């Protein structure tokens, strides 16, 4: 009788998806670099460590809808680094004319200096008034929700599970509804917020950032920019 072969133990490399502080070394791209090094496959050139951004396929869906209306859309962002470096980072994240179906531009110029600081309030209302009535629409993707901006050097486990998409003409109502929906959700295990009690009155965003975001929305409402009152229509 043949002797049974002894089972071998496979060695696996694992990278935890969580991140408990704002450190590139805790990002999944950085952890993947370390795995690649273990596998002796070399290493990638490091850029931004964040990977939880709006999927390009969703952006393209909006772009296609605008094109059908006869518009000539473009995707824009403002930067704090030189614009050409930011465009390279956007390209690496999958944001380019081929994937989105429209140009990607930097709103404040190639050097990030083409901007003017103004006081909040009446200036925002004045800027909003330049758009024709019922012509400004806002779409918010409640996906991969992070406690910080996507300009941070890492992304951890999202605060809560994906919620969906909110859209409408009133950006204040959208943000207010977003906070309500987050407050109604349970913090994800492994996230920075898993130990926190979550509610509409004290949502995890407010607790993690030690800032009451609703105060800014209430201020905008007083300035006539929008309203915090909303009604949801579920499109299914």
C-alpha positions as CSV (number, residue, x, y, z in Angstrom):
1,X,0.0,0.0,0.0
2,X,1.4,3.4,-1.0
3,X,2.2,5.7,1.8
4,X,-0.2,8.7,1.9
5,X,1.5,11.9,0.9
6,X,2.0,14.3,3.7
7,X,-0.2,17.4,3.3
8,X,1.8,20.5,2.8
9,X,0.9,23.8,4.3
10,X,0.4,26.7,1.9
11,X,1.8,30.0,2.9
12,X,-0.6,32.9,2.3
13,X,-0.1,36.6,2.7
14,X,-3.0,38.7,4.0
15,X,-3.5,42.4,4.2
16,X,-6.2,43.7,6.6
17,X,-8.6,46.2,5.0
18,X,-8.8,48.3,8.2
19,X,-6.9,51.5,9.0
20,X,-7.0,53.2,12.4
21,X,-5.0,56.3,11.5
22,X,-4.2,58.5,8.5
23,X,-1.0,56.8,7.4
24,X,-0.2,55.7,3.8
25,X,1.4,52.6,5.2
26,X,-2.0,51.5,6.4
27,X,-3.6,51.9,2.9
28,X,-4.5,48.8,0.8
29,X,-2.2,49.9,-2.0
30,X,0.7,50.2,0.5
31,X,-0.1,46.8,2.0
32,X,-0.4,45.4,-1.5
33,X,3.1,46.7,-2.2
34,X,4.3,44.7,0.8
35,X,2.6,41.6,-0.4
36,X,4.1,42.0,-3.9
37,X,7.5,42.4,-2.2
38,X,6.9,39.1,-0.3
39,X,6.0,37.5,-3.6
40,X,9.2,38.9,-5.1
41,X,7.3,40.5,-7.9
42,X,8.9,43.9,-7.4
43,X,7.1,47.1,-6.3
44,X,4.8,49.7,-7.8
45,X,5.7,53.4,-7.8
46,X,3.7,54.9,-4.9
47,X,1.1,57.5,-5.5
48,X,-2.0,58.2,-3.4
49,X,-3.0,55.4,-1.1
50,X,-6.8,56.0,-1.2
51,X,-8.8,53.7,-3.3
52,X,-12.4,54.3,-2.2
53,X,-13.6,56.8,-4.8
54,X,-16.7,57.1,-7.0
55,X,-16.4,54.2,-9.6
56,X,-15.7,55.6,-13.1
57,X,-18.6,53.6,-14.5
58,X,-21.1,55.6,-12.4
59,X,-19.5,58.9,-13.5
60,X,-19.8,57.8,-17.1
61,X,-23.5,57.0,-16.6
62,X,-24.0,60.7,-15.7
63,X,-21.8,61.9,-18.5
64,X,-23.8,59.8,-21.1
65,X,-27.1,61.2,-19.8
66,X,-25.7,64.8,-20.2
67,X,-24.5,64.0,-23.7
68,X,-28.0,62.8,-24.7
69,X,-29.3,66.3,-23.6
70,X,-26.8,67.9,-26.0
71,X,-24.4,69.0,-23.3
72,X,-20.7,69.0,-23.5
73,X,-19.8,67.7,-20.0
74,X,-16.4,67.6,-18.3
75,X,-15.2,66.3,-14.9
76,X,-13.4,68.8,-12.8
77,X,-11.7,69.0,-9.4
78,X,-9.7,71.5,-7.4
79,X,-6.3,70.7,-6.2
80,X,-3.7,71.6,-3.6
81,X,-0.8,70.2,-5.6
82,X,0.4,71.0,-9.1
83,X,-2.4,70.1,-11.5
84,X,-0.4,68.0,-13.9
85,X,0.6,65.7,-10.9
86,X,-3.0,65.5,-9.9
87,X,-4.1,64.5,-13.4
88,X,-1.6,61.7,-13.3
89,X,-3.0,60.5,-10.0
90,X,-6.5,60.7,-11.5
91,X,-5.4,58.6,-14.5
92,X,-4.0,55.9,-12.1
93,X,-7.4,55.8,-10.3
94,X,-9.2,55.2,-13.6
95,X,-10.4,58.8,-14.3
96,X,-9.6,59.8,-17.9
97,X,-11.5,60.6,-21.1
98,X,-11.5,57.0,-22.3
99,X,-13.2,55.7,-19.1
100,X,-15.5,58.7,-18.4
101,X,-16.3,59.7,-21.9
102,X,-15.4,63.4,-21.3
103,X,-12.3,65.5,-20.5
104,X,-10.9,65.7,-17.0
105,X,-9.7,69.2,-16.0
106,X,-8.4,71.0,-13.0
107,X,-10.7,73.8,-11.9
108,X,-7.9,75.9,-10.4
109,X,-5.4,75.6,-13.1
110,X,-2.3,73.6,-13.9
111,X,-0.4,74.9,-10.8
112,X,-3.4,74.9,-8.5
113,X,-3.3,78.7,-8.0
114,X,-6.2,79.9,-10.1
115,X,-8.6,80.5,-7.3
116,X,-10.0,83.3,-5.2
117,X,-10.9,83.0,-1.5
118,X,-14.3,84.5,-0.5
119,X,-16.3,84.5,2.6
120,X,-19.0,81.9,2.9
121,X,-22.7,82.9,2.8
122,X,-23.7,85.6,0.4
123,X,-21.0,84.8,-2.1
124,X,-22.1,81.2,-2.3
125,X,-25.7,82.3,-2.8
126,X,-24.5,84.7,-5.5
127,X,-22.6,81.9,-7.3
128,X,-25.6,79.6,-7.1
129,X,-27.8,82.4,-8.6
130,X,-25.8,82.3,-11.9
131,X,-27.5,79.0,-12.8
132,X,-30.9,79.0,-14.4
133,X,-33.8,77.8,-12.3
134,X,-34.3,74.0,-12.3
135,X,-31.0,73.6,-14.3
136,X,-28.7,72.6,-11.4
137,X,-28.8,69.0,-10.3
138,X,-26.8,67.3,-7.6
139,X,-25.9,63.6,-7.3
140,X,-24.4,62.1,-4.2
141,X,-23.0,58.6,-4.1
142,X,-23.3,57.1,-0.6
143,X,-20.7,54.5,-1.3
144,X,-17.5,53.6,0.4
145,X,-18.1,56.3,3.0
146,X,-14.9,57.4,4.7
147,X,-14.5,59.7,7.7
148,X,-12.0,61.8,5.7
149,X,-11.6,63.3,2.2
150,X,-10.3,61.1,-0.6
151,X,-7.2,63.3,-0.7
152,X,-6.0,61.4,2.4
153,X,-3.1,58.9,2.0
154,X,-5.2,55.9,2.9
155,X,-8.7,54.4,2.9
156,X,-10.0,52.2,5.7
157,X,-13.1,50.0,6.1
158,X,-16.1,52.3,5.3
159,X,-17.9,53.8,8.2
160,X,-21.2,52.1,7.2
161,X,-22.2,49.7,4.4
162,X,-23.1,51.2,1.0
163,X,-26.4,53.1,1.2
164,X,-27.1,54.1,-2.4
165,X,-27.5,57.3,-4.5
166,X,-29.2,60.5,-3.6
167,X,-30.1,63.2,-6.2
168,X,-32.1,66.3,-6.6
169,X,-32.0,70.1,-7.1
170,X,-31.2,71.0,-3.5
171,X,-27.6,70.1,-2.3
172,X,-28.4,71.1,1.3
173,X,-31.3,68.6,1.4
174,X,-29.1,65.9,-0.1
175,X,-26.4,66.4,2.6
176,X,-29.0,66.5,5.4
177,X,-30.6,63.3,4.1
178,X,-27.1,61.7,3.8
179,X,-26.4,62.4,7.5
180,X,-29.8,61.0,8.4
181,X,-29.2,57.8,6.5
182,X,-25.7,57.5,8.0
183,X,-27.2,58.0,11.4
184,X,-29.7,55.2,10.8
185,X,-26.9,52.8,9.8
186,X,-24.8,50.5,11.9
187,X,-21.0,51.2,11.9
188,X,-19.1,48.5,10.0
189,X,-16.9,46.0,12.0
190,X,-13.3,46.8,11.5
191,X,-13.9,50.5,10.8
192,X,-12.5,53.4,12.9
193,X,-16.1,53.9,14.1
194,X,-17.2,50.3,15.0
195,X,-17.1,51.1,18.8
196,X,-19.3,54.2,18.5
197,X,-23.0,54.6,19.1
198,X,-24.6,55.9,16.0
199,X,-27.7,58.0,15.6
200,X,-29.2,60.9,13.7
201,X,-28.6,63.2,16.6
202,X,-24.9,62.1,17.0
203,X,-23.8,60.4,13.8
204,X,-20.3,58.8,13.4
205,X,-19.1,61.6,11.1
206,X,-19.7,64.2,13.8
207,X,-18.0,62.0,16.5
208,X,-14.9,61.1,14.4
209,X,-14.3,64.6,13.2
210,X,-15.4,66.3,16.4
211,X,-17.5,68.7,14.3
212,X,-21.3,69.2,14.0
213,X,-21.7,69.2,10.2
214,X,-25.4,70.0,10.5
215,X,-24.6,73.5,11.8
216,X,-23.0,74.3,8.4
217,X,-26.1,73.1,6.6
218,X,-28.4,75.1,8.9
219,X,-26.3,78.2,8.2
220,X,-26.6,77.6,4.4
221,X,-30.3,77.2,4.9
222,X,-30.6,80.5,6.6
223,X,-28.7,82.1,3.7
224,X,-31.3,80.8,1.3
225,X,-29.0,78.3,-0.4
226,X,-31.2,75.3,0.2
227,X,-33.4,73.6,2.7
228,X,-32.9,70.8,5.3
229,X,-36.5,69.5,4.8
230,X,-36.8,66.7,2.2
231,X,-39.0,64.0,1.0
232,X,-37.6,60.7,-0.4
233,X,-38.9,59.0,-3.5
234,X,-37.5,55.5,-3.9
235,X,-36.9,54.7,-7.6
236,X,-36.4,51.0,-6.8
